[in-house]
Amino acid sequence: VDALPVILRLCKGTLMGGGPWKLAQDTAAEIRLEGADVVAVHPDTDEYGIGKSQTEAVTDLLVSLAEYLVVLERRKERLAPRERRDLEILTLLLEK
């Protein structure tokens, strides 16, 4: 039986995969076990990261958030409403 999810606080200034992106403000991630993997989910965007440990999962999540922001910025003129909302969230959440 998998454990209940826990909420992990991610602090402002946390680097994402060695940079250049970092968190511009505090946020949270839901951490849960799925089989042998640890999954970290950002509740506002539904982006997630997977790893064998909590650290690996959070690192993967942070890299995924930065990559998603870059994709959204490139497609800025053609975004669906949900993607526009995610772009607004990530623009406030991430900085170089």
C-alpha positions as CSV (number, residue, x, y, z in Angstrom):
1,V,0.0,0.0,0.0
2,D,1.4,3.4,-1.0
3,A,1.8,6.1,1.7
4,L,-0.5,9.1,1.8
5,P,0.9,12.1,-0.1
6,V,2.7,14.8,1.9
7,I,3.2,18.5,1.1
8,L,6.8,19.7,0.8
9,R,7.6,23.4,1.0
10,L,10.0,24.6,-1.8
11,C,11.8,27.7,-0.8
12,K,12.4,30.9,-2.8
13,G,15.9,30.9,-4.4
14,T,16.0,27.1,-5.0
15,L,18.0,26.5,-8.2
16,M,16.5,24.2,-10.9
17,G,18.8,21.5,-12.1
18,G,21.9,23.7,-11.7
19,G,20.3,26.8,-13.2
20,P,19.8,29.2,-14.9
21,W,16.2,29.1,-13.4
22,K,15.4,29.5,-9.7
23,L,12.2,29.9,-7.6
24,A,11.2,33.5,-7.3
25,Q,8.8,32.7,-4.4
26,D,8.0,29.9,-2.0
27,T,5.8,27.2,-3.4
28,A,4.8,23.6,-2.6
29,A,4.9,20.2,-4.1
30,E,2.8,17.1,-3.3
31,I,5.1,14.1,-2.7
32,R,3.7,10.6,-3.1
33,L,4.9,7.1,-3.7
34,E,3.8,5.3,-6.9
35,G,5.2,1.8,-6.8
36,A,9.0,2.1,-6.4
37,D,9.0,5.7,-7.6
38,V,8.7,9.0,-5.7
39,V,6.5,11.5,-7.6
40,A,6.5,15.3,-6.9
41,V,3.6,17.3,-8.3
42,H,3.2,21.0,-8.4
43,P,-0.5,21.5,-7.5
44,D,-1.1,24.7,-9.5
45,T,0.2,23.4,-12.8
46,D,-0.1,19.6,-12.5
47,E,3.5,19.4,-13.7
48,Y,5.4,16.5,-12.1
49,G,8.8,15.0,-11.5
50,I,9.7,11.4,-10.9
51,G,12.7,9.8,-9.1
52,K,14.0,7.1,-6.9
53,S,14.2,9.5,-4.0
54,Q,12.4,12.7,-2.9
55,T,15.4,14.8,-4.0
56,E,15.4,13.2,-7.5
57,A,11.7,13.7,-7.9
58,V,11.8,17.4,-6.7
59,T,14.8,18.1,-9.0
60,D,12.9,16.5,-11.9
61,L,9.8,18.6,-11.1
62,L,11.8,21.9,-11.0
63,V,13.4,21.1,-14.3
64,S,10.0,20.2,-15.8
65,L,8.5,23.5,-14.6
66,A,11.4,25.5,-16.2
67,E,11.1,23.6,-19.5
68,Y,7.3,24.0,-19.5
69,L,7.7,27.8,-19.0
70,V,10.1,28.0,-22.0
71,V,7.6,26.1,-24.2
72,L,4.7,28.3,-23.1
73,E,6.7,31.5,-23.8
74,R,7.5,30.3,-27.3
75,R,3.8,29.5,-28.0
76,K,2.5,32.6,-26.2
77,E,0.2,33.7,-29.0
78,R,-1.4,30.3,-29.4
79,L,-2.2,29.1,-25.9
80,A,-5.4,27.6,-24.6
81,P,-7.0,29.2,-21.5
82,R,-5.4,26.6,-19.1
83,E,-2.0,27.1,-20.7
84,R,-2.3,30.9,-20.4
85,R,-3.1,30.4,-16.7
86,D,0.0,28.2,-16.3
87,L,2.1,30.8,-18.1
88,E,0.9,33.4,-15.6
89,I,1.7,31.2,-12.6
90,L,5.1,30.1,-13.9
91,T,6.1,33.7,-14.8
92,L,5.6,34.7,-11.2
93,L,7.1,31.5,-9.8
94,L,10.4,31.3,-11.8
95,E,13.2,33.7,-12.5
96,K,16.6,33.6,-14.1
